[in-house]
Amino acid sequence: MSRKIVIDPVTRIEGHGKVVIDLDDDNKVVDAKLLVVEFRGFEKFIQGHPYWEAPMLLQRICGICFVSHHLCGAKALDDMVGVGFSSVQTPSLSSHSQITSAAEKMRRLGHYAQQLQSHATAYFYLMVPEMLMGVDAAPEQRNALGLAVADPALVRRVMMLRKWGQELITAVFGKRMHGISSIPGGVNANLPVEVRDRFIHGDSTIPGMNQMLAYAMEGLELFYAFHEKNRSMVDGFGIVSALDMCLVDDNGDVDYYHGKMRVIDHDKNIVRELDYHDYLGHFSEATEAWSYMKFPFLKELGREHGSVRVGPLARVNVTRSYSTPLAQQALEKFHAYNKGKSSNKTLHTNWARAIEILHSAELIAGLLADPDLQSDNLLVTPSESLWTGEGIGVVEAPRGTLLHHYKANKEGNITSANLIVATTQNNQVINRTVRSVAEEYLGGRAEITEGMMNAIEVGIRAYDPCLSCATHALGEMPLHVTLIDSKGNTVDERRK
């Protein structure tokens, strides 16, 4: 008899979604989907607000990646008032940018701080419990509290790493959450010397920069140790195909703040490279009746072959080099291990995330040493003659490529807004991963086990999805799984 398994909701992610798995009479997987079942509507209720409110309001979509939304919105406003980038070439921090060098560096500093603390949260709290304790470990063990019991010293270091990043976000954006610093044409504050020195040298409440680099390196070494002991599992779990996409500079290296959009295939051939202002001319968004989240894809390749993967794994696949030494060594090791090809291995996302934690820390260290952060040349006053009434901003959020597109009338009130977030970009590949893991862990088995359920969630959590952003709810997230036969009778049921 055919069966259906429902995991509702998926745990340890931002937002609310469920998984539905259909089995045939032999318990083989027929279909498996991640259903996103909540809707928030930020794109609609921003309409009618003054354009300059957009970065402040739309960042409230999320309490985790709000910096990315804030900066993406700020870039769109720069565009709208004619004080954006004069080309899509990644600037050398001064030559191509119409905003000032100091303003851009301040934005970048906050952007890297967010990536550091966001990746650290996802990696250590959401992924490391399974890495250290196993997919089949008891639920009360494989979580942040269980990790604190198993390795309290590690958790203390992680907490300090996150606190350091959050304190830097506060220093740059003026608030710990939902900042206020980015305005059309630049920023409203620099980084005073005494504040800079606190992050370089530390004080009684936070460690210094060198200690943060050591903590970041520890995360990467943790993955190496896990990979060495579990190579077949890590390399064989959830292998799914997709194109990879991120922003790159003129050298083809990842740029988290600005650049051209590059899409590559498994052999690292460039499939498409474009000015992000032309994004809507190249991408379309499919819809499904069972999900509020859309499915973007390259028009010329169609949905099946044109879907992209974004985020840490995509960026590490795409980028050719880093400008910082420790991350560069890690990148070379990653590329060598995958023999110059793009990795399609889902759990390599955690490897890539650990590399980016280190890369972010090194980028921050470089910027903190730059005296331009103390400059008062922070704002280019927009001219009414440059007003376009339309703007597009793109950044690399921790979870991947994020796009904001606004239009406003002559009075300056927003008439439309479109947000394409990283989790939406990854929708197709996440669903492929759900099916791949379900086939491996569930296919042919009649009994529901804790490990089987968690394996599917591990595949989803690797992408660190933010469903609140992607559907444009947050709350308690117990897991309820029901096994139903073809007549609708409940065969087995588990709750946690």
C-alpha positions in Angstrom: 0.0 0.0 0.0 1.2 3.5 -0.7 2.2 5.8 2.1 2.8 9.4 2.9 5.2 10.8 5.5 4.8 14.4 6.7 7.5 16.2 8.7 5.7 19.3 10.1 7.5 21.5 10.8 11.2 21.2 10.0 13.2 22.2 13.1 16.2 24.4 13.7 15.6 26.7 10.7 14.3 30.3 10.5 10.6 30.2 9.6 8.0 27.4 9.1 8.0 24.6 6.5 7.1 21.0 6.3 8.3 18.0 4.3 6.0 15.6 2.5 7.3 12.3 1.2 5.2 9.9 -1.0 6.1 6.2 -1.0 4.9 3.5 -3.3 3.7 0.0 -2.4 7.3 -1.1 -1.9 8.1 1.9 0.3 10.3 3.4 -2.5 10.3 7.2 -2.7 7.9 8.5 -5.4 8.2 12.2 -4.5 9.5 14.4 -1.8 9.0 18.2 -1.3 9.7 21.0 1.1 6.5 22.9 1.5 6.7 26.5 2.6 3.3 27.2 4.2 3.5 30.8 5.5 3.2 34.2 3.8 4.2 37.6 5.2 3.7 40.1 2.3 6.5 42.7 3.0 6.6 43.6 -0.7 3.0 44.7 -0.6 2.8 46.7 2.6 6.0 48.7 1.8 4.0 50.3 -1.0 3.1 53.9 -0.3 5.9 54.5 2.1 8.6 57.1 1.3 11.5 55.5 -0.6 14.1 56.2 2.1 12.2 54.1 4.6 12.7 50.9 2.6 16.1 49.8 4.1 14.7 50.4 7.6 11.4 48.6 7.1 12.3 45.7 4.8 15.2 44.6 7.0 12.5 43.7 9.5 11.7 40.7 7.4 14.4 38.9 9.4 16.0 39.1 12.8 19.1 37.2 11.5 20.2 38.5 8.1 18.8 42.0 8.6 22.2 43.6 7.7 22.0 42.1 4.3 18.5 43.5 3.7 19.6 46.8 5.1 22.6 47.1 2.7 20.8 45.7 -0.3 18.1 48.3 0.2 20.6 51.0 0.7 22.3 50.1 -2.6 18.9 50.1 -4.3 18.3 53.6 -2.9 21.8 54.8 -4.1 20.7 53.6 -7.5 17.4 55.4 -7.3 18.9 58.7 -6.4 21.8 58.4 -8.9 24.6 57.9 -6.4 25.3 54.2 -6.9 28.0 52.5 -8.7 29.0 53.9 -12.1 29.7 50.4 -13.4 29.0 46.8 -12.3 32.8 46.3 -12.0 33.7 45.6 -8.4 35.3 48.8 -7.2 38.8 49.0 -5.7 36.9 50.8 -2.9 37.3 54.2 -4.6 37.8 54.2 -8.4 34.4 53.0 -9.6 32.1 54.0 -6.7 30.2 57.2 -6.6 29.6 56.8 -2.9 32.7 57.7 -0.9 35.5 55.2 -0.2 34.9 55.6 3.6 31.2 55.0 3.3 31.7 51.9 1.3 34.2 50.5 3.7 31.9 51.1 6.7 29.1 49.2 4.9 31.5 46.4 4.1 32.8 46.2 7.6 29.2 45.7 8.9 28.5 43.3 6.1 31.5 41.1 7.0 30.6 41.3 10.7 27.1 40.0 10.0 28.5 37.1 7.9 30.9 36.2 10.7 28.3 36.0 13.4 25.5 34.6 11.2 27.7 31.8 9.8 29.0 31.1 13.3 25.4 30.7 14.6 24.4 28.4 11.8 27.6 26.3 11.8 28.1 25.8 15.5 24.6 25.7 16.8 22.7 24.1 13.9 25.3 21.9 12.2 28.0 21.0 14.7 25.7 19.0 17.1 25.2 16.3 14.4 28.9 16.5 13.4 30.0 15.8 17.0 27.2 13.5 18.1 25.9 11.9 15.0 22.6 12.1 13.0 21.2 9.2 15.1 22.1 10.7 18.5 19.3 11.3 20.9 17.4 14.6 20.3 18.2 16.0 23.7 21.9 15.6 22.8 22.2 17.0 19.3 21.3 20.6 19.9 23.0 23.7 21.3 22.3 22.7 24.9 23.6 19.3 24.3 26.7 20.8 22.7 27.2 23.0 25.8 27.2 19.8 28.0 29.5 17.9 25.7 32.0 20.7 25.1 31.4 23.7 27.3 34.7 25.3 26.4 33.9 25.2 22.7 30.5 26.8 23.3 32.0 29.6 25.4 34.4 30.4 22.5 31.5 30.3 20.0 29.5 32.7 22.2 32.4 35.1 22.3 32.9 34.9 18.5 29.2 35.7 18.0 29.2 38.4 20.6 32.3 40.0 18.9 30.5 40.0 15.6 27.3 41.4 17.1 29.1 44.1 18.9 30.8 45.2 15.7 27.4 45.3 13.9 26.2 47.6 16.7 29.2 49.8 16.3 28.8 50.1 12.5 25.0 50.3 12.2 24.1 52.1 15.4 21.9 49.3 16.7 22.4 45.7 17.6 19.5 44.8 15.3 17.8 46.6 12.4 20.4 49.3 12.0 20.0 52.9 10.9 23.4 53.9 9.5 23.0 53.4 5.7 21.3 56.3 3.9 21.0 57.3 0.2 24.4 58.3 -0.9 26.5 56.8 2.0 26.4 56.4 5.8 25.8 58.6 8.7 28.7 57.7 11.0 32.3 56.5 10.9 34.2 54.2 13.3 36.0 56.3 16.0 39.5 55.3 16.9 38.6 54.2 20.4 35.9 51.9 19.1 38.2 50.5 16.4 40.9 49.8 19.1 38.4 47.9 21.2 37.8 45.3 18.5 41.5 45.1 17.6 42.8 44.7 21.1 39.8 43.5 23.1 38.6 44.6 26.5 37.0 43.0 29.6 33.9 42.1 27.6 35.3 40.9 24.2 38.5 39.3 23.0 40.8 41.0 20.5 41.1 40.4 16.7 43.8 37.8 16.9 41.7 35.7 19.3 38.8 35.9 16.9 40.9 34.7 14.1 41.9 31.7 16.2 38.3 30.9 17.0 37.4 31.1 13.3 40.3 28.8 12.5 39.0 26.3 15.1 35.7 26.0 13.3 37.5 25.0 10.1 39.7 22.5 12.0 36.6 21.0 13.5 35.2 20.3 10.1 38.5 18.7 8.9 38.4 16.4 11.9 34.8 15.4 11.3 35.4 14.9 7.6 38.4 12.7 8.2 36.3 10.3 10.4 33.2 10.4 8.3 34.5 10.9 4.7 32.0 8.5 3.0 29.0 10.0 4.8 30.0 13.6 4.2 30.9 13.1 0.5 28.0 10.8 -0.2 25.1 12.6 1.5 22.7 14.5 -0.7 24.6 14.8 -3.9 22.5 17.1 -6.1 23.2 19.0 -9.3 22.7 22.7 -9.8 24.5 25.7 -11.3 26.4 27.9 -8.9 25.9 31.7 -8.7 27.4 34.6 -6.8 28.7 38.1 -7.2 32.3 38.3 -8.5 34.9 41.1 -9.0 36.8 41.7 -12.2 39.1 38.8 -11.4 36.3 36.3 -11.1 36.6 36.2 -7.3 33.7 36.4 -4.9 32.7 39.9 -3.7 30.2 39.9 -0.9 29.1 43.5 -1.4 29.2 44.3 -5.1 30.1 42.8 -8.5 28.8 41.0 -11.6 26.6 38.0 -11.3 28.4 34.9 -12.5 26.8 31.5 -13.0 29.0 28.4 -13.6 28.4 24.7 -14.3 29.9 21.6 -12.6 33.0 22.0 -14.8 33.3 25.6 -13.8 32.5 26.9 -17.2 30.8 30.3 -17.2 27.2 29.8 -18.2 26.2 33.4 -17.8 27.7 36.6 -16.5 25.6 39.7 -16.2 25.1 43.1 -14.7 22.7 42.5 -11.9 20.5 45.4 -13.1 19.7 43.0 -16.0 18.7 40.1 -13.7 15.0 40.1 -14.4 15.8 39.9 -18.1 17.6 36.6 -17.6 15.7 34.9 -14.7 12.1 33.8 -14.3 10.3 32.5 -11.3 8.2 29.4 -11.4 5.4 28.8 -8.8 3.8 25.7 -7.3 0.4 25.5 -5.7 1.9 23.7 -2.7 4.4 26.4 -1.7 4.4 30.1 -1.1 8.1 30.1 -2.2 9.0 30.6 -5.8 11.5 28.7 -8.0 13.9 31.0 -9.9 15.7 29.8 -13.0 17.7 31.0 -16.0 15.1 31.5 -18.8 17.3 30.2 -21.6 18.0 26.9 -19.8 14.5 26.3 -18.3 13.6 25.4 -14.8 15.2 21.9 -14.7 18.7 22.9 -16.0 18.7 26.6 -15.2 18.1 26.4 -11.4 21.0 27.8 -9.4 22.6 27.2 -6.0 23.7 30.2 -4.0 25.4 30.6 -0.6 28.6 29.4 0.9 29.0 26.3 -1.3 28.2 28.2 -4.5 30.6 31.0 -3.6 33.5 28.6 -2.8 32.8 26.8 -6.0 32.8 30.0 -8.1 35.6 32.0 -6.5 39.1 31.5 -7.8 41.1 33.0 -5.0 40.8 35.0 -1.8 42.9 38.1 -0.9 43.5 36.9 2.7 46.2 34.2 3.4 44.5 31.8 5.8 41.2 31.6 3.8 43.3 31.2 0.6 45.0 28.2 2.0 41.7 26.7 3.0 40.2 27.5 -0.5 43.1 25.8 -2.2 42.6 22.7 -0.1 38.8 22.6 -1.0 39.4 23.1 -4.7 42.1 20.4 -4.7 39.9 17.9 -2.9 37.2 18.4 -5.5 39.7 18.1 -8.3 38.9 21.5 -9.8 35.2 20.7 -10.2 32.3 22.3 -8.4 31.2 20.3 -5.4 27.6 19.0 -5.5 27.9 17.5 -2.1 25.4 19.0 0.3 27.5 18.6 3.5 30.4 20.4 1.8 28.3 23.5 2.4 29.4 23.2 6.0 33.0 23.1 4.9 32.4 26.2 2.7 30.7 27.9 5.6 33.6 27.3 7.9 36.0 28.7 5.2 33.8 31.8 5.0 33.9 32.4 8.7 37.6 32.6 8.5 37.6 34.7 5.4 35.2 37.2 7.0 37.4 37.5 10.1 40.4 38.2 7.9 38.5 40.8 5.8 37.4 42.5 9.0 41.0 42.5 10.3 42.2 44.2 7.1 39.5 46.9 7.3 40.0 47.7 11.0 43.6 48.6 10.0 42.4 51.1 7.4 42.4 54.7 8.6 39.7 55.5 6.0 37.2 54.2 8.6 37.8 57.4 10.6 37.2 59.7 7.7 34.3 62.2 7.8 33.8 62.0 4.1 30.8 59.7 4.4 28.0 61.1 2.2 27.4 62.2 -1.4 24.4 64.5 -1.5 22.0 63.3 -4.2 21.0 65.8 -6.9 17.4 66.0 -7.9 18.5 65.9 -11.5 19.8 62.3 -11.0 16.6 60.9 -9.6 15.5 57.8 -11.5 12.7 56.6 -9.4 13.9 53.0 -9.7 16.8 51.1 -8.1 18.2 47.6 -7.8 20.6 46.4 -5.1 22.3 43.1 -4.8 24.6 41.7 -2.1 25.8 38.3 -1.0 23.9 37.6 2.2 25.3 34.8 4.3 22.8 32.4 2.7 23.5 33.7 -0.8 22.6 36.2 -3.5 20.0 38.7 -2.4 18.2 41.2 -4.6 16.0 44.2 -3.8 14.2 46.1 -6.6 12.2 49.3 -5.8 10.1 51.7 -7.9 8.8 55.0 -6.6 6.6 57.8 -8.0 7.6 61.4 -8.5 6.6 62.2 -4.9 9.1 59.6 -3.7 6.6 57.1 -2.5 7.3 53.4 -3.3 4.9 52.0 -5.9 6.4 48.5 -6.1 9.0 46.3 -4.5 10.4 42.9 -5.5 12.7 40.9 -3.2 14.4 37.7 -4.4 16.2 36.2 -1.5 18.9 33.5 -1.2 16.5 30.8 0.2 14.2 31.3 -2.8 17.2 30.9 -5.2 18.0 27.6 -3.4 14.4 26.4 -3.4 14.9 23.9 -6.3 18.2 22.5 -5.0 16.8 22.2 -1.5 13.9 20.1 -2.8 16.3 18.0 -4.8 18.3 17.4 -1.6 15.2 16.4 0.3 14.4 13.8 -2.3 18.0 12.6 -2.5 18.2 12.1 1.3 14.8 10.6 1.5 15.7 8.0 -1.1 18.9 7.1 0.7 17.6 7.1 4.3 13.9 6.2 3.8 13.5 4.3 0.6 12.4 0.6 1.1 11.9 1.1 4.9 8.6 0.8 6.7 9.5 2.1 10.1 9.9 5.7 11.0 13.1 6.3 13.0 14.5 9.4 14.7 17.6 9.2 12.6 15.7 9.0 9.3 13.7 12.1 10.2 16.7 14.0 11.3 18.7 13.1 8.2 16.2 14.9 6.0 16.3 17.9 8.3 20.1 17.8 8.2 20.0 18.1 4.4 17.7 21.1 4.7 19.6 22.8 7.5 22.9 22.6 5.4 21.4 25.5 3.4 20.5 27.5 6.6 17.2 28.4 5.0 15.4 31.5 6.1 11.7 30.8 5.2 10.6 34.1 6.8 12.6 36.0 4.2 11.7 33.7 1.4 7.9 34.0 1.8 8.2 37.5 2.8 6.7 33.2 11.2 8.5 32.5 13.7 7.6 30.5 16.8 7.8 27.1 18.5 8.8 24.4 16.1 7.9 20.9 17.4 8.2 18.0 14.9 5.1 16.0 14.1 5.6 13.1 11.6 2.6 10.9 10.5 2.7 7.8 8.4 -0.6 7.4 6.5 -1.7 4.5 4.3 -3.4 4.7 0.9 -6.9 4.7 2.7 -5.9 7.6 4.9 -5.5 5.6 8.0 -2.7 6.5 10.4 -0.1 3.7 10.5 2.5 5.4 12.7 2.9 8.8 14.4 5.8 10.4 16.2 6.1 13.8 17.9 9.1 15.7 19.3 
